[in-house]
């Protein structure tokens, strides 16, 4: 597992208060992991802080799965 993937999963687990073990790359934040709309915004902020990056809000909110978040963030790094 890449460093980016590990850190993404830790951020998601912290923000959504869930266990990293239930996450798969295809896990969807809302449908599978139970994120509410406000938590989607919190996730973007948490990713920006964790990775010291700036994410375009519209593009970031189009990222719907754990795997897509890893890809999206890896491209920005």
VMD Tcl script that builds the backbone (N, CA, C; Angstrom):
set m [mol new atoms 231]
animate dup $m
set s [atomselect $m all]
$s set {name element resname resid chain x y z} {
  {N N UNK 1 A 0.851 -1.183 0.000}
  {CA C UNK 1 A 0.000 0.000 0.000}
  {C C UNK 1 A 0.899 1.248 0.000}
  {N N UNK 2 A 0.585 2.199 -0.859}
  {CA C UNK 2 A 1.412 3.396 -0.958}
  {C C UNK 2 A 1.220 4.294 0.262}
  {N N UNK 3 A 2.180 5.172 0.470}
  {CA C UNK 3 A 2.102 6.140 1.562}
  {C C UNK 3 A 0.864 7.024 1.406}
  {N N UNK 4 A 0.585 7.443 0.168}
  {CA C UNK 4 A -0.586 8.287 -0.086}
  {C C UNK 4 A -1.854 7.533 0.298}
  {N N UNK 5 A -1.958 6.279 -0.120}
  {CA C UNK 5 A -3.155 5.482 0.185}
  {C C UNK 5 A -3.329 5.316 1.692}
  {N N UNK 6 A -2.248 5.026 2.392}
  {CA C UNK 6 A -2.305 4.869 3.845}
  {C C UNK 6 A -2.810 6.141 4.499}
  {N N UNK 7 A -2.249 7.275 4.083}
  {CA C UNK 7 A -2.634 8.556 4.681}
  {C C UNK 7 A -4.069 8.938 4.328}
  {N N UNK 8 A -4.497 8.661 3.090}
  {CA C UNK 8 A -5.888 8.929 2.688}
  {C C UNK 8 A -6.834 8.144 3.586}
  {N N UNK 9 A -6.540 6.848 3.774}
  {CA C UNK 9 A -7.404 6.007 4.602}
  {C C UNK 9 A -7.445 6.502 6.052}
  {N N UNK 10 A -6.308 6.963 6.570}
  {CA C UNK 10 A -6.277 7.480 7.945}
  {C C UNK 10 A -7.130 8.739 8.078}
  {N N UNK 11 A -7.050 9.615 7.080}
  {CA C UNK 11 A -7.856 10.847 7.092}
  {C C UNK 11 A -9.345 10.505 7.028}
  {N N UNK 12 A -9.698 9.586 6.141}
  {CA C UNK 12 A -11.104 9.177 5.998}
  {C C UNK 12 A -11.600 8.554 7.306}
  {N N UNK 13 A -10.794 7.684 7.890}
  {CA C UNK 13 A -11.174 7.018 9.144}
  {C C UNK 13 A -11.404 8.043 10.254}
  {N N UNK 14 A -10.494 9.007 10.356}
  {CA C UNK 14 A -10.621 10.058 11.374}
  {C C UNK 14 A -11.859 10.914 11.155}
  {N N UNK 15 A -12.067 11.333 9.913}
  {CA C UNK 15 A -13.165 12.242 9.589}
  {C C UNK 15 A -14.527 11.564 9.730}
  {N N UNK 16 A -14.635 10.330 9.259}
  {CA C UNK 16 A -15.920 9.625 9.285}
  {C C UNK 16 A -16.087 8.738 10.520}
  {N N UNK 17 A -15.045 8.688 11.345}
  {CA C UNK 17 A -15.049 7.862 12.560}
  {C C UNK 17 A -15.390 6.407 12.245}
  {N N UNK 18 A -14.612 5.851 11.313}
  {CA C UNK 18 A -14.766 4.450 10.930}
  {C C UNK 18 A -13.403 3.774 10.951}
  {N N UNK 19 A -13.390 2.460 10.816}
  {CA C UNK 19 A -12.158 1.677 10.826}
  {C C UNK 19 A -11.553 1.627 9.420}
  {N N UNK 20 A -10.233 1.785 9.314}
  {CA C UNK 20 A -9.575 1.735 8.001}
  {C C UNK 20 A -9.736 0.364 7.344}
  {N N UNK 21 A -9.931 -0.675 8.152}
  {CA C UNK 21 A -10.040 -2.034 7.628}
  {C C UNK 21 A -11.237 -2.268 6.725}
  {N N UNK 22 A -12.284 -1.444 6.849}
  {CA C UNK 22 A -13.470 -1.651 6.006}
  {C C UNK 22 A -13.358 -0.955 4.658}
  {N N UNK 23 A -12.289 -0.167 4.463}
  {CA C UNK 23 A -12.143 0.603 3.222}
  {C C UNK 23 A -11.440 -0.202 2.143}
  {N N UNK 24 A -11.992 -0.122 0.944}
  {CA C UNK 24 A -11.386 -0.697 -0.248}
  {C C UNK 24 A -11.260 0.445 -1.257}
  {N N UNK 25 A -10.421 0.286 -2.284}
  {CA C UNK 25 A -10.312 1.368 -3.279}
  {C C UNK 25 A -11.660 1.746 -3.895}
  {N N UNK 26 A -12.552 0.762 -4.043}
  {CA C UNK 26 A -13.847 1.057 -4.671}
  {C C UNK 26 A -14.907 1.537 -3.678}
  {N N UNK 27 A -14.549 1.639 -2.394}
  {CA C UNK 27 A -15.505 2.113 -1.389}
  {C C UNK 27 A -15.905 3.552 -1.682}
  {N N UNK 28 A -17.231 3.764 -1.777}
  {CA C UNK 28 A -17.745 5.114 -2.036}
  {C C UNK 28 A -17.961 5.816 -0.701}
  {N N UNK 29 A -17.559 7.084 -0.638}
  {CA C UNK 29 A -17.639 7.824 0.622}
  {C C UNK 29 A -19.061 7.887 1.167}
  {N N UNK 30 A -20.024 8.228 0.324}
  {CA C UNK 30 A -21.398 8.407 0.789}
  {C C UNK 30 A -22.123 7.075 0.919}
  {N N UNK 31 A -22.201 6.316 -0.181}
  {CA C UNK 31 A -23.001 5.094 -0.199}
  {C C UNK 31 A -22.436 3.978 0.680}
  {N N UNK 32 A -21.107 3.797 0.660}
  {CA C UNK 32 A -20.507 2.665 1.375}
  {C C UNK 32 A -19.982 3.024 2.763}
  {N N UNK 33 A -19.473 4.245 2.911}
  {CA C UNK 33 A -18.825 4.617 4.175}
  {C C UNK 33 A -19.680 5.560 5.024}
  {N N UNK 34 A -20.836 5.951 4.496}
  {CA C UNK 34 A -21.794 6.707 5.298}
  {C C UNK 34 A -21.509 8.191 5.468}
  {N N UNK 35 A -20.693 8.777 4.591}
  {CA C UNK 35 A -20.399 10.213 4.708}
  {C C UNK 35 A -21.654 11.022 4.395}
  {N N UNK 36 A -21.873 12.063 5.183}
  {CA C UNK 36 A -22.957 13.002 4.913}
  {C C UNK 36 A -22.355 14.169 4.142}
  {N N UNK 37 A -23.197 14.995 3.542}
  {CA C UNK 37 A -22.678 16.049 2.662}
  {C C UNK 37 A -21.687 16.966 3.367}
  {N N UNK 38 A -21.941 17.319 4.612}
  {CA C UNK 38 A -21.008 18.187 5.338}
  {C C UNK 38 A -19.669 17.479 5.532}
  {N N UNK 39 A -19.694 16.167 5.689}
  {CA C UNK 39 A -18.447 15.417 5.866}
  {C C UNK 39 A -17.630 15.361 4.583}
  {N N UNK 40 A -18.285 15.466 3.435}
  {CA C UNK 40 A -17.547 15.512 2.166}
  {C C UNK 40 A -16.676 16.759 2.132}
  {N N UNK 41 A -17.228 17.865 2.591}
  {CA C UNK 41 A -16.480 19.121 2.650}
  {C C UNK 41 A -15.360 18.996 3.685}
  {N N UNK 42 A -15.658 18.379 4.816}
  {CA C UNK 42 A -14.646 18.165 5.859}
  {C C UNK 42 A -13.508 17.279 5.342}
  {N N UNK 43 A -13.845 16.275 4.543}
  {CA C UNK 43 A -12.819 15.391 3.968}
  {C C UNK 43 A -11.868 16.174 3.073}
  {N N UNK 44 A -12.414 17.038 2.221}
  {CA C UNK 44 A -11.569 17.848 1.340}
  {C C UNK 44 A -10.608 18.689 2.184}
  {N N UNK 45 A -11.141 19.345 3.211}
  {CA C UNK 45 A -10.302 20.178 4.083}
  {C C UNK 45 A -9.233 19.341 4.779}
  {N N UNK 46 A -9.614 18.147 5.230}
  {CA C UNK 46 A -8.672 17.264 5.928}
  {C C UNK 46 A -7.571 16.777 4.987}
  {N N UNK 47 A -7.936 16.458 3.736}
  {CA C UNK 47 A -6.925 16.046 2.747}
  {C C UNK 47 A -5.963 17.200 2.471}
  {N N UNK 48 A -6.500 18.410 2.329}
  {CA C UNK 48 A -5.647 19.575 2.060}
  {C C UNK 48 A -4.646 19.782 3.190}
  {N N UNK 49 A -5.129 19.644 4.418}
  {CA C UNK 49 A -4.258 19.826 5.579}
  {C C UNK 49 A -3.215 18.711 5.683}
  {N N UNK 50 A -3.659 17.457 5.532}
  {CA C UNK 50 A -2.762 16.306 5.655}
  {C C UNK 50 A -1.633 16.348 4.629}
  {N N UNK 51 A -1.974 16.713 3.390}
  {CA C UNK 51 A -0.990 16.647 2.306}
  {C C UNK 51 A -0.407 18.012 1.932}
  {N N UNK 52 A -0.857 19.066 2.617}
  {CA C UNK 52 A -0.407 20.432 2.345}
  {C C UNK 52 A -0.584 20.765 0.861}
  {N N UNK 53 A -1.826 20.563 0.391}
  {CA C UNK 53 A -2.172 20.817 -1.011}
  {C C UNK 53 A -3.400 21.710 -1.074}
  {N N UNK 54 A -3.658 22.228 -2.254}
  {CA C UNK 54 A -4.862 23.008 -2.523}
  {C C UNK 54 A -5.672 22.222 -3.541}
  {N N UNK 55 A -6.902 21.863 -3.168}
  {CA C UNK 55 A -7.751 21.083 -4.077}
  {C C UNK 55 A -8.853 21.983 -4.626}
  {N N UNK 56 A -9.114 21.899 -5.915}
  {CA C UNK 56 A -10.235 22.604 -6.505}
  {C C UNK 56 A -11.506 21.980 -5.937}
  {N N UNK 57 A -12.338 22.806 -5.292}
  {CA C UNK 57 A -13.518 22.279 -4.585}
  {C C UNK 57 A -14.433 21.463 -5.492}
  {N N UNK 58 A -14.715 21.975 -6.672}
  {CA C UNK 58 A -15.631 21.268 -7.567}
  {C C UNK 58 A -15.056 19.914 -7.987}
  {N N UNK 59 A -13.784 19.916 -8.406}
  {CA C UNK 59 A -13.132 18.658 -8.803}
  {C C UNK 59 A -13.058 17.695 -7.626}
  {N N UNK 60 A -12.707 18.223 -6.464}
  {CA C UNK 60 A -12.555 17.375 -5.278}
  {C C UNK 60 A -13.871 16.716 -4.895}
  {N N UNK 61 A -14.973 17.435 -5.000}
  {CA C UNK 61 A -16.266 16.866 -4.625}
  {C C UNK 61 A -16.762 15.850 -5.649}
  {N N UNK 62 A -16.132 15.812 -6.831}
  {CA C UNK 62 A -16.456 14.792 -7.830}
  {C C UNK 62 A -15.753 13.466 -7.530}
  {N N UNK 63 A -14.801 13.489 -6.611}
  {CA C UNK 63 A -14.076 12.279 -6.223}
  {C C UNK 63 A -14.974 11.505 -5.255}
  {N N UNK 64 A -15.443 10.342 -5.693}
  {CA C UNK 64 A -16.476 9.627 -4.931}
  {C C UNK 64 A -15.985 8.384 -4.197}
  {N N UNK 65 A -14.760 7.907 -4.518}
  {CA C UNK 65 A -14.283 6.672 -3.897}
  {C C UNK 65 A -12.904 6.876 -3.263}
  {N N UNK 66 A -12.544 5.958 -2.394}
  {CA C UNK 66 A -11.236 5.998 -1.738}
  {C C UNK 66 A -10.120 5.937 -2.791}
  {N N UNK 67 A -10.244 5.024 -3.741}
  {CA C UNK 67 A -9.224 4.871 -4.782}
  {C C UNK 67 A -9.064 6.124 -5.630}
  {N N UNK 68 A -10.186 6.766 -5.973}
  {CA C UNK 68 A -10.128 7.998 -6.772}
  {C C UNK 68 A -9.479 9.116 -5.965}
  {N N UNK 69 A -9.714 9.147 -4.662}
  {CA C UNK 69 A -9.079 10.157 -3.804}
  {C C UNK 69 A -7.567 9.963 -3.805}
  {N N UNK 70 A -7.129 8.716 -3.717}
  {CA C UNK 70 A -5.687 8.419 -3.733}
  {C C UNK 70 A -5.084 8.894 -5.058}
  {N N UNK 71 A -5.735 8.568 -6.186}
  {CA C UNK 71 A -5.248 8.984 -7.514}
  {C C UNK 71 A -5.198 10.503 -7.623}
  {N N UNK 72 A -6.280 11.149 -7.218}
  {CA C UNK 72 A -6.408 12.610 -7.317}
  {C C UNK 72 A -5.302 13.311 -6.524}
  {N N UNK 73 A -5.092 12.849 -5.292}
  {CA C UNK 73 A -4.084 13.474 -4.421}
  {C C UNK 73 A -2.679 13.174 -4.932}
  {N N UNK 74 A -2.439 11.948 -5.377}
  {CA C UNK 74 A -1.119 11.584 -5.896}
  {C C UNK 74 A -0.729 12.461 -7.074}
  {N N UNK 75 A -1.712 12.816 -7.926}
  {CA C UNK 75 A -1.443 13.693 -9.075}
  {C C UNK 75 A -1.036 15.095 -8.614}
  {N N UNK 76 A -1.600 15.552 -7.500}
  {CA C UNK 76 A -1.310 16.895 -7.006}
  {C C UNK 76 A 0.035 16.995 -6.284}
  {N N UNK 77 A 0.564 15.862 -5.851}
  {CA C UNK 77 A 1.804 15.882 -5.079}
  {C C UNK 77 A 3.041 15.954 -5.954}
}
mol reanalyze $m
mol bondsrecalc $m
mol representation Tube
mol addrep $m
